[in-house]
Amino acid sequence: MVRSLQLRTPGRLLFTLLSATCLLAAPRPARSAEITAFVAGASPGEIWNTGYGGMFTISLFNIVHGDIEGTYQGSVLPGTKLLTVHAKAYVGPSIGRLVPYVGLGAGLYLESLPADDDHGTLGSLFAGVKLKFPMGLVLRGEYQWLSLPQPMPVAMDHRYFVAAGLSF
């Protein structure tokens, strides 16, 4: 004798439909990593040209974030450029698709000059905002206050960038 599965009461049918709906509508896991490319500017603006870079971001609990950032900053001075590698940590709560954030960073720099190169460490304080779109697109803007050594041959006080990337 073959028995068919039957729901004998309307309560069971309702429970089954609600359970299936909840399972299908469950929130998807948050994306915890991003890869981003950016275009940067710096001040004093009469010395520094457009810069380019990229970063890899990891997010924990959707509020604490960490970046590894690499940047090339060109200069109007012949033979002068600044390369930086920067580790950053920041706090930024998600407010819908918007993520305002603030944080601290530390890194290394290499300033190439025509006569000699300069290298050392840097520190930063920064603030920015991310805008997250469906399908993983992320737009980002950030302003950095940089702390570089005072005897640095060609000074840089601030850097700012606009970025686009993908979260996964």
C-alpha positions in Angstrom: 0.0 0.0 0.0 1.4 3.3 -1.1 0.7 6.3 1.1 0.8 9.8 -0.2 1.9 12.8 1.9 -1.2 14.8 2.7 -1.6 17.8 4.9 -4.7 17.0 6.9 -5.4 20.5 8.4 -5.2 24.0 7.1 -2.8 24.8 10.0 -0.2 22.4 8.7 -0.5 23.8 5.2 -0.1 27.3 6.5 2.9 26.2 8.6 4.5 24.5 5.7 4.0 27.6 3.4 5.4 30.0 6.0 8.4 27.8 6.7 9.3 27.5 3.0 8.9 31.3 2.6 11.2 32.0 5.5 13.8 29.6 4.2 13.7 31.1 0.7 13.7 34.7 2.0 16.5 34.3 4.5 19.1 37.0 4.2 22.2 36.3 2.2 25.5 36.3 3.9 27.3 39.6 4.0 30.2 40.1 1.5 33.4 40.2 3.5 36.0 41.2 1.0 36.5 43.9 -1.6 39.1 44.7 -4.3 39.2 48.3 -5.5 41.1 50.5 -7.9 41.4 54.2 -7.4 42.5 57.6 -8.8 44.2 59.8 -6.3 45.1 63.5 -5.8 47.4 65.0 -3.2 48.4 68.3 -1.7 50.3 70.5 -2.1 48.6 70.3 -5.5 51.3 72.3 -7.3 53.8 69.5 -6.7 51.8 66.3 -7.1 50.1 64.9 -10.2 47.4 62.3 -10.4 48.1 59.0 -8.6 46.8 55.5 -9.1 46.4 52.6 -6.8 44.5 49.6 -5.5 43.4 48.1 -2.3 42.2 44.9 -0.8 39.6 45.1 2.0 38.4 42.6 4.6 35.3 43.3 6.8 34.5 41.7 10.1 31.0 41.7 11.5 30.1 44.4 8.9 31.5 47.2 11.1 35.3 46.6 11.4 37.4 46.8 8.2 41.0 46.5 7.3 42.8 47.5 4.0 46.1 46.9 2.3 46.6 49.8 -0.1 49.3 50.4 -2.7 49.6 53.8 -4.3 51.8 55.4 -7.0 51.7 59.2 -6.9 53.4 61.1 -9.8 54.9 64.6 -9.5 55.4 67.6 -11.8 59.0 67.6 -10.7 61.1 65.6 -13.2 62.1 62.2 -11.9 60.0 62.5 -8.7 57.4 60.0 -7.6 56.0 58.5 -4.4 55.2 54.9 -3.9 53.4 53.8 -0.7 52.2 50.6 0.9 49.7 51.2 3.6 47.8 49.0 6.1 44.7 50.6 7.5 42.1 49.7 10.1 38.7 51.5 10.4 35.3 51.4 11.9 32.3 52.0 9.6 28.7 50.9 10.4 26.4 50.1 7.4 23.5 52.5 7.0 21.6 50.8 4.2 23.9 51.0 1.2 26.0 53.8 2.8 29.1 53.1 4.9 30.7 56.2 6.5 34.0 55.4 8.2 37.0 56.7 10.0 40.3 55.0 10.9 44.1 54.9 11.3 46.9 53.6 9.1 50.6 52.9 9.0 52.9 52.0 6.1 56.1 52.4 4.1 57.0 54.9 1.4 59.6 55.3 -1.2 60.1 58.7 -2.7 62.1 58.5 -5.9 64.1 61.6 -6.7 66.5 62.5 -9.6 69.6 62.6 -7.3 68.7 60.2 -4.5 65.8 58.2 -3.1 64.1 58.7 0.3 62.3 56.0 2.2 60.7 55.5 5.6 57.5 55.0 7.4 54.2 57.0 7.3 51.1 57.2 9.5 47.6 58.4 8.6 44.2 59.4 9.8 41.5 59.1 7.3 37.7 59.4 6.8 35.6 58.3 3.9 32.3 56.9 2.6 31.4 53.7 0.7 28.3 53.3 -1.4 27.4 49.6 -2.0 25.3 48.6 -5.0 23.7 45.3 -6.0 25.8 42.6 -7.7 28.9 43.6 -5.6 29.7 47.1 -7.1 31.3 49.4 -4.5 32.1 53.2 -5.0 34.3 54.8 -2.4 35.7 58.3 -1.6 38.4 58.9 1.0 40.5 61.8 2.4 43.8 61.0 4.2 45.8 63.2 6.5 49.4 61.8 6.1 52.2 61.9 8.7 55.5 61.7 6.8 58.9 62.6 8.2 59.6 66.4 8.2 62.9 66.3 6.4 61.2 64.5 3.4 62.6 66.2 0.3 59.2 66.7 -1.4 56.4 67.0 1.1 52.9 65.5 0.9 50.3 66.6 3.5 47.0 65.1 2.3 45.8 62.5 -0.2 42.3 61.9 -1.5 40.9 59.4 -3.9 37.8 58.1 -5.7 37.6 54.4 -6.1 35.4 51.7 -7.8 35.6 48.0 -7.0 33.9 44.7 -6.4 32.9 43.0 -3.2 32.8 39.2 -2.9 
